[in-house]
Amino acid sequence: MPERLPRIFVTRQIPPTHLQRLQREADCVIWPGQLPPSRADLLAGVAGCDGILSLISDRIDAAVFEAAGPQLKVVSNYAVGVNNIDLAEAARRGVAVGNTPDVLTDATADIAVALLLAAARRLQASGDSVRQGEWKTWEPTGWLGCDLVGRTLGIVGLGRIGAAVARRLVGGWGMRLLYSSRSDKRIEGLETARRVTLDELLAESDFVSLHTDLTEETRGLIDARRLALMKPTAVLVNTSRGGVIDQSALVEALRGGRPLAAGLDVTDPEPLPPDHPLVTLPNCIILPHIGSATVATRDAMAEICVDNLLAGLAGQPLRCPCS
Ligand code: NAP
């Protein structure tokens, strides 16, 4: 009797090249929808699987591990953030978990800088005024924004993406760098960075960019009290996870003009309902979580994701383990 191929539930179509490599080695069921599988579809889809290729919109918790069964060996997340996965439960069951670090650092850092510039220079509201036929003339005092050169940048979480954003803005715009992180950092090209407390960072920075992972410790980290510490001229950017900011507090803070503006690639939930106050505020720019959305990056993520799965199925160390 030939050995059965391992079974994999893939929760969405990902770039095809590497998926085809996986399909040669495993019996893959690929969720065909553009939207994530419902909870019931996820639980049914993973039943009897040896591996799961998941996205951040899939909550991989004890119920999913239970539904999959004891033969489940590996969960490979098509993301660097793994806040959608119960890592403790995976460890308890001996299931390996992989993610896709590094390859998305530059693309995500680019989006953070784009948001920072867009929020500082009011690109969305001013561009909308052109589209709506409201542009009458060059205005000496119209659409004034803030400069970046020589200003203070505060990076919350100076990890891979935080450091890549800092390099761009320190090297390109000559910004002074403050950071808050759990540990001291010595990073080439960022030797002048000063580690401060989060409260100091918020009070002193002209631009604040969030780059922590979402954990129980960082959920709601930027709350009403901390937003009130920010300068009334400051810009807040979030490309980490929506849950790092208390969004109700952000709505109130932006309505009160402190901070002056925000640029968000991530929200909680995703998507935000179109009538959510954050969507309608003129000083808030929201993107549909496109940090890693370049052709090359998504392809590189697919490569790691498939490598992780194949290693996990073979009982070997994952290329990028996160458990
Ligand atoms: P990383 O290298 O692990 O960086 C995370 C940083 O957060 C680390 O420097 C860590 O500090 C810091 N941190 C963790 N908990 C903290 C806390 N309580 N207070 C202060 N700092 C804390 O990860 P990465 O590759 O840069 O990715 C960061 C996050 O970006 C991911 O987890 C993901 O959620 C998000 N992301 C979003 C997109 C997007 O499309 N928008 C794309 C990729 C990633 P230590 O080093 O001191 O531990």
Boltz pocket constraint, residues with backbone or C-beta under 6 A from the ligand:
constraints:
  - pocket:
      binder: B
      contacts: [[A, 80], [A, 81], [A, 82], [A, 101], [A, 102], [A, 104], [A, 105], [A, 108], [A, 156], [A, 157], [A, 158], [A, 159], [A, 160], [A, 161], [A, 162], [A, 180], [A, 181], [A, 182], [A, 183], [A, 184], [A, 211], [A, 212], [A, 213], [A, 214], [A, 217], [A, 218], [A, 239], [A, 240], [A, 241], [A, 265], [A, 266], [A, 289], [A, 290], [A, 291], [A, 292]]
      max_distance: 6.0
